[in-house]
């Protein structure tokens, strides 16, 4: 049987919209796994895997042919990963834990079989994928049109998660000028934003890197959902 934390995550996810019998079958056949911060839990072109995020913050990223990465989605408890690949197959995306994370593996075969026989399941999946599309469009808008504070927070998360330290701690080795260039602003504005984030206890700054102390709050900053 799934534990209470898994059941709570299901209740926050689109899976709660499925018929009770399907949910019970998914819970009975699934398994939970924990990952330390910095772990890549899904490699590009891996076999399709569907998981429910029980705990933690994760980023989904695209990989270019040259190996460069760009983050296109962040996920938290109650989010489900791997629905698109059930339909379209493997793609050049990866998923990395920004914090210690706990995931509950869902049987893709059970879910797709239920969708083929029950229009309620297929409609719930269609609604979920539409919401995902809108979320991705919002993230694109933040990258293109967000405030300097949002863009700096997003770039810090992106840079830090691309090269986690051996301890699993997230730290971005980037100068204020480099951040300014990435965010399309000037160094003085970036310095002010970093000072505000440091005062709030979200980051710590060193001589050669910026350490992320609270990835969840920094993510909220990148979405414009938090203010000092």
C-alpha positions as CSV (number, residue, x, y, z in Angstrom):
1,X,0.0,0.0,0.0
2,X,1.1,3.6,-0.7
3,X,2.0,5.6,2.4
4,X,0.2,8.8,3.5
5,X,2.7,11.2,1.9
6,X,2.2,9.5,-1.5
7,X,-1.6,9.6,-1.1
8,X,-1.4,13.3,-0.3
9,X,0.6,14.0,-3.4
10,X,-2.0,12.0,-5.5
11,X,-4.7,14.2,-4.0
12,X,-2.8,17.3,-5.3
13,X,-2.2,15.9,-8.7
14,X,-4.4,15.4,-11.8
15,X,-4.5,11.7,-10.9
16,X,-7.2,12.6,-8.3
17,X,-9.5,13.3,-11.3
18,X,-9.3,9.7,-12.4
19,X,-11.8,7.0,-11.4
20,X,-11.1,5.6,-7.9
21,X,-10.5,2.1,-9.3
22,X,-7.8,3.4,-11.7
23,X,-6.1,5.4,-8.9
24,X,-6.1,2.3,-6.6
25,X,-4.5,0.2,-9.4
26,X,-1.8,2.8,-9.9
27,X,-1.0,3.0,-6.2
28,X,-0.9,-0.8,-5.8
29,X,1.5,-1.3,-8.7
30,X,3.8,1.7,-8.0
31,X,6.9,2.1,-6.0
32,X,8.6,5.0,-4.2
33,X,12.3,6.1,-4.6
34,X,14.3,8.9,-2.9
35,X,17.1,10.9,-4.6
36,X,19.7,13.3,-3.2
37,X,19.9,16.9,-4.5
38,X,21.8,17.1,-7.8
39,X,20.7,13.7,-9.0
40,X,19.6,13.4,-12.7
41,X,16.6,11.2,-12.2
42,X,15.8,11.0,-15.9
43,X,18.4,11.0,-18.7
44,X,17.8,12.3,-22.2
45,X,16.5,9.6,-24.5
46,X,15.8,7.2,-21.7
47,X,12.9,4.8,-21.8
48,X,9.6,6.5,-21.0
49,X,9.0,6.7,-17.3
50,X,6.0,8.2,-15.5
51,X,6.4,9.5,-11.9
52,X,4.5,11.5,-9.3
53,X,6.6,14.0,-7.4
54,X,6.0,13.3,-3.7
55,X,8.5,15.7,-2.3
56,X,11.2,18.1,-3.5
57,X,11.8,20.5,-6.4
58,X,13.0,19.3,-9.8
59,X,13.8,20.9,-13.1
60,X,13.2,19.5,-16.6
61,X,15.6,20.6,-19.2
62,X,16.2,20.3,-22.9
63,X,19.6,19.3,-24.3
64,X,21.0,20.7,-27.6
65,X,23.1,18.6,-30.0
66,X,26.1,20.4,-28.6
67,X,25.2,19.4,-25.1
68,X,23.9,22.7,-23.9
69,X,21.0,22.8,-21.5
70,X,18.0,25.0,-21.0
71,X,15.4,24.7,-18.3
72,X,11.8,24.7,-19.4
73,X,9.9,23.4,-16.3
74,X,10.1,23.1,-12.6
75,X,8.1,20.6,-10.7
76,X,7.0,20.1,-7.1
77,X,4.9,17.8,-5.0
78,X,1.7,16.8,-6.8
79,X,3.2,17.2,-10.3
80,X,3.4,14.2,-12.6
81,X,6.3,13.7,-15.0
82,X,6.5,11.6,-18.1
83,X,2.9,11.8,-19.5
84,X,4.0,13.2,-22.9
85,X,6.6,10.5,-23.5
86,X,4.0,7.8,-23.0
87,X,2.4,9.1,-26.2
88,X,5.4,10.5,-28.1
89,X,8.3,8.2,-26.9
90,X,11.8,9.2,-25.7
91,X,13.0,12.8,-26.2
92,X,16.1,14.8,-25.5
93,X,15.1,16.0,-22.1
94,X,16.3,15.3,-18.6
95,X,15.0,15.8,-15.1
96,X,17.2,16.8,-12.2
97,X,16.5,17.1,-8.4
98,X,17.3,20.5,-7.1
99,X,16.5,19.4,-3.6
100,X,16.3,16.0,-2.0
101,X,13.4,14.5,-3.8
102,X,11.0,11.6,-3.4
103,X,9.2,10.2,-6.5
104,X,6.5,7.5,-6.9
105,X,6.8,5.5,-10.1
106,X,3.5,5.0,-11.9
107,X,2.8,2.2,-14.3
108,X,2.6,3.7,-17.8
109,X,1.0,0.6,-19.2
110,X,-1.7,0.7,-16.5
111,X,-2.4,4.3,-17.3
112,X,-2.5,4.0,-21.1
113,X,-4.7,0.9,-20.9
114,X,-7.1,2.8,-18.7
115,X,-7.1,5.8,-21.1
116,X,-7.9,3.6,-24.1
117,X,-10.9,2.0,-22.4
118,X,-12.3,4.9,-20.4
119,X,-12.9,8.3,-21.9
120,X,-12.8,9.9,-18.4
121,X,-9.2,8.9,-18.1
122,X,-8.2,10.1,-21.6
123,X,-10.0,13.4,-21.0
124,X,-8.2,14.0,-17.7
125,X,-4.9,13.3,-19.5
126,X,-5.9,15.8,-22.3
127,X,-6.7,18.5,-19.7
128,X,-3.4,17.8,-17.9
129,X,-1.4,18.1,-21.1
130,X,-3.2,21.4,-21.9
131,X,-2.3,22.8,-18.5
132,X,1.3,21.7,-19.1
133,X,1.4,23.6,-22.4
134,X,0.2,26.7,-20.7
135,X,2.8,26.4,-17.9
136,X,5.5,26.0,-20.5
137,X,4.3,29.2,-22.3
138,X,4.3,31.0,-19.0
139,X,7.9,29.9,-18.4
140,X,8.8,31.2,-21.8
141,X,7.2,34.5,-21.0
142,X,9.2,34.8,-17.8
143,X,12.4,34.1,-19.7
144,X,11.5,36.7,-22.3
145,X,9.5,39.3,-20.5
146,X,9.9,38.8,-16.7
147,X,11.3,41.4,-14.3
148,X,15.0,41.5,-13.6
149,X,14.4,39.9,-10.2
150,X,12.6,37.0,-11.9
151,X,15.2,36.6,-14.6
152,X,18.1,36.7,-12.1
153,X,16.4,34.1,-9.9
154,X,15.7,31.8,-12.9
155,X,19.3,32.1,-14.2
156,X,20.7,31.3,-10.8
157,X,18.6,28.1,-10.6
158,X,19.5,27.1,-14.1
159,X,23.3,27.7,-13.7
160,X,23.5,26.1,-10.3
161,X,21.5,23.0,-11.2
162,X,23.6,22.4,-14.4
163,X,26.8,21.7,-12.3
164,X,26.0,20.6,-8.7
165,X,28.8,20.4,-6.3
166,X,30.0,16.9,-5.1
167,X,28.1,17.5,-1.8
168,X,24.9,18.0,-3.7
169,X,24.8,21.7,-2.7
170,X,23.6,24.0,-5.5
171,X,26.0,26.8,-6.3
172,X,26.4,29.0,-9.4
173,X,29.9,30.0,-10.4
174,X,29.0,33.2,-12.1
175,X,30.0,36.8,-11.8
176,X,27.6,39.7,-11.3
177,X,28.4,41.0,-14.8
178,X,27.7,37.6,-16.4
179,X,24.3,37.5,-14.6
180,X,23.7,41.0,-15.8
181,X,24.5,40.0,-19.4
182,X,22.2,36.9,-19.1
183,X,19.3,38.9,-17.6
184,X,19.7,41.8,-20.0
185,X,20.5,44.4,-17.4
186,X,23.4,46.2,-15.7
187,X,25.7,44.9,-13.0
188,X,24.5,47.5,-10.4
189,X,20.9,46.2,-10.7
190,X,22.0,42.6,-10.3
191,X,24.1,43.5,-7.3
192,X,21.0,45.0,-5.7
193,X,18.8,41.9,-6.4
194,X,21.5,39.6,-5.0
195,X,21.7,41.7,-1.9
196,X,18.0,41.5,-1.4
197,X,18.0,37.7,-1.9
198,X,20.9,37.3,0.5
199,X,19.2,39.4,3.2
200,X,16.1,37.2,2.8
201,X,18.2,34.0,3.4
202,X,17.6,32.6,0.0
203,X,21.3,32.7,-1.2
204,X,24.7,33.2,0.2
205,X,27.5,34.9,-1.9
206,X,31.2,34.0,-1.9
207,X,34.2,35.2,-3.7
208,X,33.8,32.8,-6.6
209,X,30.2,31.5,-6.4
210,X,26.6,32.1,-5.3
211,X,25.2,29.3,-3.0
212,X,21.5,28.6,-3.1
213,X,20.3,28.1,0.4
214,X,16.6,27.7,-0.4
215,X,15.8,26.4,-3.9
216,X,12.0,26.5,-3.3
217,X,12.0,30.2,-2.4
218,X,14.3,31.0,-5.3
219,X,12.0,29.2,-7.6
220,X,9.1,31.3,-6.2
221,X,11.1,34.4,-7.0
222,X,11.6,33.3,-10.5
223,X,7.9,32.9,-11.0
224,X,7.1,36.3,-9.4
225,X,5.3,34.5,-6.5
226,X,7.3,36.0,-3.7
227,X,8.5,39.5,-2.7
228,X,10.8,40.7,0.0
